[in-house]
Amino acid sequence: MKSNRFWIIIFGAIILLSVIAVFIFARKQGDTVKIYQNGQLIHTGNLGMVSEPFNISVEFNGGTNIIAVEQGRIRVISANCFDGTCVRQGWHTGGLTPIVCLPNRLVITVEGKSDIDAVVG
Amino acid sequence: MAIKKLTLMSILTAVALIIFMVEAQIPIPIPVPGVKLGLANAVILFALFFERKETDIKLTKVDAFAILLCRILLGALFTGRLVAFAYSLTGGLLAFTVQVVLKRFVTKKQIWVCGAAGAVFHNIGQIAAAVIITGTPSIALYLPMLIIAGIVTGVVTGLIAQLTLERI
């Protein structure tokens, strides 16, 4: 049997590594937005090119998510699923972790900055 | 013997189910998909570590597993969240396996270790199911956050089971 100290060091190390990973994943900024439903890419676009804010409504098996798009950022503003995690995730401007609505199988990623600069230049 | 054991298992299933139902109504302030308290696991840990010398009631791994399966099935039915069933089941099975294995390596004063490991693997199972079901691998990038949340909530649920077992 291992001592309590052994287990505390193990879990402490795992937490430390996870915190480092969270910071690494959050750092990236991006412009290219991709909206996936059930693994299929259903919408894609460049957040930098948005002049007028607009909404997109996405449906899946009776579930609806309304996505708001503005220049440089995107969020889910309403969802009729039970947890509403996607709504509370708020605005996304990038980062590796996507906006996720598991009940409606919706995933929104914002990635890739470099190819956008090429277009502007 | 059979009736006493059946009664205990029924009570534990009912308690786990009630905890699960109440918890499902509490909104979690952390906007990470899959994060939850997982308090119902305290009942499963209780069943796994329950032992009474003076009576003839003894719960085996299989009994604890039966309680878990009933809880997941009835929980999905009662909350109406059948979409969450696949995530719940994958996470639950993985967490249970890890807890059964880890039980050999911990003392009665280290049930919190089982709780933390169980919660972490519950989240890993859940994310794996989500990646497969949605076909979107980038969901797995939430794993570090889910591991941190799992350790924190798992230690608490483990301690609840541990302190309860010490006092009965």
Interface residues (C-beta under 8 A of the other chain):
Chain A: M1 K2 N4 W7 F11 I14 I15 L17 S18 V19 A21 V22 F25 Y36 N38 G39 Q40 F82 D83 G84 T85 C86 R88 Q89 G90 L96 T97 P98 V100 C101 L102 P103 R105 V107 T109
Chain B: P27 I28 P29 P31 V32 P33 G34 T79 R81 V83 A84 Y87 F105 V106 T107 K109 Q110 V113 A116 V120 A130 I133 T134 G135 T136 S138 I139 L141 Y142 L143 P144 M145 I147 I148 I151 V155
